[in-house]
Amino acid sequence: MKKIISTVAALGLVMGVAGTASALDFSMSGQYVIDGVMLNNADGNDNSISYNAKSGGFDPYNDDAGTDSAWLHTFIVKPQLKVNDKITMFSELWFARYNVWGNQDDAADGQTIDVYTLYMEYMSPVGKIRAGRCVVPPWGGDFMSTYQHADRLMWWPSFVADPFELLVFTQKTTENDGYNNNDDADNDVYEIDLTYKTDKLLLLAGYDYYNYKGASDDNAPSNYDRQQHQLRAYGVGKIANFTIEGEWGWRFGDFADYDTEIAGVQEDQDVDAMALMLDASGQFDKLDVGMMYFWAEGQDDDILTHADADVTAAMGGAGTLEDGLGDDFNPYYILTGDLTGMLNSDVFNADPNMTTSGVNAIGVHSDFQVSDQLTLHGAIAYAWADTTDMVEAAYGVSVDDEYGWEIDLGAKYKLLDNLTYEVHAAYFNTGDFFDDIAKTAGQDSEDLYLLSHHLTMTF
């Protein structure tokens, strides 16, 4: 607890200084979340619901897997120091991230404070400049995004006038040249975004250039460059009481451009991966109802027989579409849950069979505001694989593309202005995709259900 107490004391000291110095303005926001979860057919390990273990969530391939249940909590503090009317410092401190009650090591977890972000914003004569360990919020929507952090130098030019906004930045993903002899082994990203925004319409277009040189300077015959491009588009439009939202991404370029090619064994490979999401909804008094479809490309079977075949999987893996299904995309409690380990997951790795096979999913969702405090939620979805070629080759059997059906029910109650309680219940009827794979190990697949509740305090 010493580090936590010291940090809180330091923040209090800064607040005191800020209160007495007219040039400084200190503020702080954040949230504390308590989660209680139960997964009926999970991995069954004693520590499966653990951020550090990275190996948990549902196991639909084994009907003998045990039930996992746990209490977890997360605590985030976001200090902000306004030095003057031109300069502001931002930070984000995580005192806990999905830490499991009853499994917290005081030395490893209880006294560890992670500085997720630390950056400065300068309102310069040529526009806003942000530099440092920056927060990386969802790009456009959350379909292809995961809330994270990165070392960036960002610029919003002031010569671009409303309703347009331009952003350009460079990101240092990996630095290998600053402290050893790898002269050309850094991984960098360069991005440009253009936004058009009015009261009824938001359009966002982005281009990324990925210059990955981490494997090009190790003096080995397998040296290669990975230089890729990514195009993204996002839009939200409102007409009367209807809203249409869409997001699309395409990754292309070199997956591996080898220094030395060996015919049939080590040949240059490209990446060509795509994902798409469409959501149409309508607001009718206190009822919000809509329909969503999303698709993320699976791995083409050419990679099984051609040394130079394209990498087409949009989800997971090196060089695939950046967060082809982002961890922050959570329309369904099980298929896209934070702790379920299916298509995506904040805590665990996603199911590799599913990420390799890609996904098509269609569903309806609704929210009904019973009162100012109480909102009810419901959703029904059906999902199937984009392609099963790779899993069929891996398991040696024919695999059906049906992932299955999911039904969600939820409720959110506002206890106070800054205190909210939620309860979730979900059932997933596993399809033949899981059953066909389970039989290769002499097992049977199992339907899944989840019960959870969440208490969130914001400040």
N, C-alpha and C positions, 0 to 999 in steps of 0.2 A: 504493500500500500504506500510505501514511502514515495515512489515516483509519482503516483497519482496525487497525493497530498501536496508534494512539491510543485507539481504543475498547476493545481488549483490555486495554490498560494501565489505563484508567479502571475497567473492570470488576474488575480485580485490586485496584486501590486500594480500591474499595468493599468487596470481600470482606475486605480487611485491616482496614478500619474496622469492618465488621460483626463480625469475630472478636474485636475488643477492646472493643466496646460491647455491654453486656449487653442493651440495649434493642432491638438490631437483630439480625435473623436473615436472612442472604442465602443464596439458593440459585439454581441456574441449570440449566435443562434445554434440550434442543434436538435437532437431528438434522442429519446431513450425508448427502446422497443423490447417488450417481453413476448416471446413466442412459446406456445405450448403446442406440440405436434405429435400425431400418431399416424404411422404408416403401417398398414396391415401386413404387407408382404415385402419386407425390406431385406437388406443383405444379411441381417441377423448378427452382425458383429457387435461386440459390446460397445464399440466406439464409433459406430457407423454414422451417427448424427454428430459430426464433429467437423469444424472448419479445417483443423489441422490434418485430420486423417485423409480427407479428400477421397474417401471411398465409401460412399453410403447411398442412400436413396432406395427406390424400389428395385426389386428383382422379379420381374414378371416371368422369368424363365424357369422358376423353381417354386412349385407349390408348397414345398417344405420350408421355405424361408420364414424366419420368425418375424414377429411384430417389433417395430422400433417406436419408442416414444421418449420424449425428452422435453425439458424446459431449456430455453436458450435466451440470451439477451444480447443487445447491441447498444452501444452508447457512442454518439458522435457529437463533437463540439466544433463549432465553426467560428473562430475569432475573426474579427475584422477591425483593422486599425486605419482610420482615415487620417493621414498625416497632414494634408491640406486639401484645397479644392482641386488639386491636380493629381495627387498621389494617394493610393490606397493599398494597404497590404492585406492579403487574405491567407487563411490557413484552414486546414481541416484535420482534426485530431480524432483518432479512433481509440477509445479506451477499451472497447470490446467489440468483437465482430462475430456474431453467432456463437458466442461462448456457451458451452453446455453446463448447466447447473449440475453440481456433483462430480464434474470432471474438469475442474479448472485448477491448473497448477499455478499457485501464487507466483512462483518464479518465472514461469513461461508466459502466463496469460495475465494474471491479476496485476502485475507490475509493469506490463509492457504497454507503451503508448506509441501507436504508429502515426507518424506525420504523413498523411496521405497527400496533402497539397500544401504548397508554400509559394506564393507568387505575388507579384506586384502589378498594379495597373496604373498607367500613366496617361492622363488625358493631354496628349501633346498637340502642338499646332497642326500636325498632319494626321491626327486621328488617335483613337485609343490603342495603346500598346500594352500587351500583357506578357510577362516574362517570368519563368520559374517552373516549379513543379505544379502544373496547372490541373484544375479539375476538367474532366472530359465528360460532359453530360451527354445524354442521348442526342444523336445527330438527327434532326428533324423529329420523327417519332422514335419509338423504342424498339421497332421491329428488328433492326440490325445493329442495335447499340447495347453496350454494357457500360454502366457508370464506372469510370475508372480515373486514372491520373497519368500524366505524361509530362516529360520535360520539353517545354515548347517556348518558342518566341512567336507571338501572334500580333497581327496588325489589322485594325479596322480603319481603312483610309477615310479621311473626312471629306474628300472631294466627291464621294459617292453620296448623292442626296436621296432622301425619302421619295418614294416608298421602297427604294433599293438599299441593300447593304452588302458590302463586299468584305470578305475575310480571307487573309492569306497567312499561312504560318509554316514554320519548319519544326520538325519534331526529332529529337535525338532519342531513338529507341534503344540503341546499344552503342556504348563507347568502348572501343578496343584499341584506340590509337593514342590515348592519353597517358598510358602507363606501361606499355610494353612495345614490342617490335612489330606488331601487326599494323603496318603502315596504311593499309586500305581494307580494314575489316569492320567498319562501322555499319550500323543499320539506321537509316534515316527515312523520314516520311516528309513529303511536301504536299500541302493541300491548298486549294482555292475554292471558296464557297460564294455563291451569289444568291441573295434572298430578296424576294419581292413580297411585301406585306401590306395588306389593307384590312379594313374591319371585317371583310367577308372572305378574304382569300389569302392564303400563305403558300408561296412556292419557293422551293429551295433546291438548288443544283450544286453538286460538288464533284471535284476531280482530285484524286490522290495519285501521287507517284511514290512508289516504294522502292528504295534503293538499298537492298539487303546485300551486304558484302561480307557478312560474318564467316562465310565458308570459302572465301576467294583468296585468302592470304595465309593458308596454313601449310603451304609447300607440299601438298599431297596430289596424287594423280586425280583424285576425285574433286578437285577445286571447282567451284561453280559460282556464278553470279545469279541473283534473283532480283530482277528489275521488273516491277509490275505496275499496272495502271488500274485505277478503280473509278467508275462513274456511278454517281448516286443521284437519285431524284426523290423529292418528297413534296406532297401537296395536301392541303386541307381547304375545302371550300364549303361555304354555308349558303343555302338557299332556303329562305323561310325557316321552317323548323327542321330541315334536313341537313345532314353533314356527311360529306364524302371525304375519306382520307385514304391516301395511297403512298406506298414507298417501294422503291426499286433499286437494286444494286447489281453491278456487273464488274467482275474482276477478270483482267486479262493481262497477258504478257508472259515473261519468262518464269517458269517454275524452277528450272535448273538449266543454266547456260554453261555447260562444262568447258573447261580449258582443253580437255582431251576427250574426244568422243571415241567410243568403241562400238562399232556397229552391232546392233542387236543386244547389247549389254548396257552401255552407258551412253545414251543419246540425249540430246537437248530435249527438254519437255516444256510445254506451255501450260498456263492455267487459263481456264475458261469456265467461270462459275457465275451463277445468277440466282437471284431470289426476288420475290415479289409479294406484296401484301395489299389488299383492298378491303376497306371497311365502310359500309354505308349504314347510317343510323338516323333515326328520327326522334324528336322530342315532342311528346304529346302530353301536355300538362305535367303531371308528376311521373310519367312513364317515359323511359328512354329505352328504345328497342332497336336492334340492328343485326346485320349479317356480315360476317367476316370470312374472307378466303385468304390463305397464304400458302406459298410454295417456296421451297428451297431445293435446289438441284442436287441430285445424288451423283455418285461416282459412276461414270460411263465404263462399260465393260471393256473398252479398247485397251485400258491400262493393263489388262490381264495378258494380252498377246502382243502388244506393241511397246517397244522400249521408249518410243518417243510420243506416247499417248498423252493427251491432255489430262490435267487434273481438273475435274469438274465438280467435286463435292463442295457445296456452299457452306456447310457447317463443320467447324472444327478442323484441326490439322494445320500444318504449316502451309502457308501460301494460299489457303482457301479464302473465299470471300470474307472480308473482315466482319466477324460476328454475324455470319449469315443468318443466324437466329440468335439475337442478342439475349444476354442473361436478364436484361430488364424487360423483355417482352413476356408478359405473364397474363394472357387472356384466359388461360385455363389452369385450374389449380394443380392438376396432375401432369398433363402433357408438358406444361411450361412452368412448373412450380419451382420455387427457389430451393427447395430441399429434396426434390423428387428424383433428380438425375435422369430425366427422360430426354426430351429434345434439347433442353438447356437447363442451367442450374446456377444459382449464385454461389453455392457452396461446394457441390460435387461436380465431377466431370459428367458430361452428358453421355447417354448410352451410345457406345461406338457403332453398334449395329444400325442404330437409327440415324446417326450423323452421316455415316457412309451411304446410307440408302436414300437420304433426303426425305422430304415430306410434302404432302398435299393435305390441307385441312380446311374444312368448311364448317361453319357453325353459326348459331344465333345466340345473342346475348341480350339481357335486359336488366334494367335497374328501375326500381320503383321507390320513390321517396314517400314513405308513409307519413313522416312528420319532419320537422326541422332537425330532429335528433336521429331518426331511424331511417335507414335506406336498406332495401332488400335487393339481392343480386341473384341472377340465374343464368345458366349457359348450358347449351348442348352442342357437342362437336363430334365430327367424324374425321378420322385421319388415316391416311394410307401412304405407303412409301412411294417415292418418285421412281426408284428402280431397285430391284433386288439382286442384280447381277453379282455384286461383290460378296454379299452374304451367302449366296448360293454356291459360289466358288469356294468360300472359306469353310462352309459346313458340309459341302458335298451332297446337298439335297435341294429339291425344289422348295422355294420359300414363297408363300403368298404375300401379297403387298398390303394386306389389311392390318393396320395398327389397332384400330378399334374405336369404340364409342366412349364419350365422356359426358357425365352429367354433373354440374356444379350448382350448389346452393350456398348463399352467403348472406350475412347481415352485418351492417356497420351501425354502431350506436355512438353518438357524440355525447360523452359524459360531461365534458366541459369544453370550452373553446379550444383548449390545447390538449385534451385528453380524449382518445377515441378507442373504443373496443370493437373488435371484429371477430366473427366466428365463421369458419369455412367447413363445408362438407362436400366431398367429391367421390364419385364412383366411376371407375374405368373398366369397361368390358373389353378385355384383351382379345385381339383378333388372331387370325391364323399365322401372322408373321411371327409372333412370339411362340405359338404352339409348335410350329414347324421347327424352329431352332431348338426349343426345349427338348423335343423328342430325340435329337441327336445325342443328348447326354442322358437319355433314359428318364427324363423328367416330364412333367406336365406344366403348362403355363397356368397362371393364376390371375383372376380378376383382382383389381386393386381398389382400395378405398383409403381416403385420407380424412382425418378430422384435425382441425387446428383452431386455435384462437390467439389473438394478438392484441396487446395493449400498447398503444403508442402515445407518448407524451412529447410534445414539441415546445420549443421555447425560442 
